Structures are given as structure tokens and as C-alpha cells.
Amino acid sequence: MTTSTPHVHPLSRQEQLRAALPVTVDLLTRRRAAEIDSGYIEDYVALHWLEWHGGTLRLTITGRNVCSQLHSGL
């Protein structure tokens, strides 16, 4: 008898970023942006989830929508 194990797909980069977004937002809220990995920052900015504003990072409307989707379980 052979047992097949389900194939687990690794998370795509966008899925990784989506999963990490609540922690990122928390760090921004607590003014600890220096603790966010710079690669994540670049990717969030490229996705228009974060933006630079006057030398600080802030969540965009798109980023807020992604957070809302996460909180609602979508």
C-alpha cells in the first residue's frame, strides 16, 4: 500500500508579503520601520501597498484594502 502525501506548494512572493503585511503595519504604527526587511519594503512599494511620504513609509489605499481583506478572512 502506498501512501501519497499531499504536495505542498511554497508560498509565492506576493502571498508571503500578504501574510507579513499585518506585522509590517504594526511596526509602522509603532514607528519601528527600521525593523522591516528592506526587500519587503521594496516589494510593498512596487505593489503600491506602501509609499514613501516625506521620508517615512505609509500604507496606501491599496495596502489598506489588502489589510481589510485579511481581517475579513478573504
C-alpha positions as CSV (number, residue, x, y, z in Angstrom):
1,M,0.0,0.0,0.0
2,T,1.4,3.4,-1.0
3,T,0.6,6.5,0.9
4,S,0.6,9.7,-1.0
5,T,1.5,12.9,0.8
6,P,-0.2,16.0,-0.4
7,H,2.1,18.2,-2.4
8,V,2.6,21.5,-0.5
9,H,3.2,24.4,-2.8
10,P,5.6,27.1,-1.5
11,L,4.0,30.5,-1.0
12,S,4.5,32.9,-3.8
13,R,6.4,36.1,-3.0
14,Q,3.1,38.0,-3.1
15,E,1.5,35.5,-0.7
16,Q,4.5,35.9,1.6
17,L,4.1,39.7,1.5
18,R,0.4,39.5,2.1
19,A,0.9,37.2,5.1
20,A,3.6,39.6,6.6
21,L,1.6,42.8,6.0
22,P,-0.2,42.9,9.4
23,V,3.2,42.7,11.1
24,T,4.6,45.4,8.8
25,V,1.6,47.7,9.5
26,D,2.1,47.1,13.3
27,L,5.8,48.0,13.0
28,L,4.9,51.2,11.1
29,T,2.3,52.1,13.7
30,R,4.8,51.7,16.4
31,R,7.3,53.8,14.4
32,R,9.7,50.8,14.1
33,A,10.0,50.8,10.3
34,A,13.8,50.1,10.6
35,E,12.8,46.5,11.7
36,I,11.1,45.8,8.3
37,D,13.3,43.9,5.9
38,S,14.4,46.3,3.1
39,G,13.5,43.7,0.5
40,Y,9.9,43.6,1.8
41,I,9.8,47.4,1.7
42,E,10.9,47.5,-1.9
43,D,8.3,44.9,-2.8
44,Y,5.5,46.6,-0.9
45,V,6.3,49.9,-2.6
46,A,6.4,48.1,-6.0
47,L,2.9,46.6,-5.3
48,H,1.7,50.0,-4.2
49,W,0.8,48.7,-0.7
50,L,3.3,51.2,0.9
51,E,4.5,54.5,-0.3
52,W,7.2,56.9,0.8
53,H,5.8,60.2,2.0
54,G,8.2,62.9,3.3
55,G,10.9,60.4,4.2
56,T,8.5,58.0,6.0
57,L,6.6,54.9,4.9
58,R,2.9,54.8,5.0
59,L,0.2,52.4,3.9
60,T,-1.6,53.2,0.7
61,I,-5.3,52.8,-0.1
62,T,-4.4,49.5,-1.8
63,G,-2.4,48.4,1.2
64,R,-5.4,49.3,3.5
65,N,-7.7,47.2,1.2
66,V,-5.3,44.2,1.4
67,C,-5.4,44.5,5.2
68,S,-9.2,44.7,5.2
69,Q,-9.3,41.6,3.1
70,L,-7.0,39.8,5.5
71,H,-9.1,40.9,8.5
72,S,-12.3,39.8,6.9
73,G,-10.9,36.4,6.0
74,L,-10.9,36.7,2.2
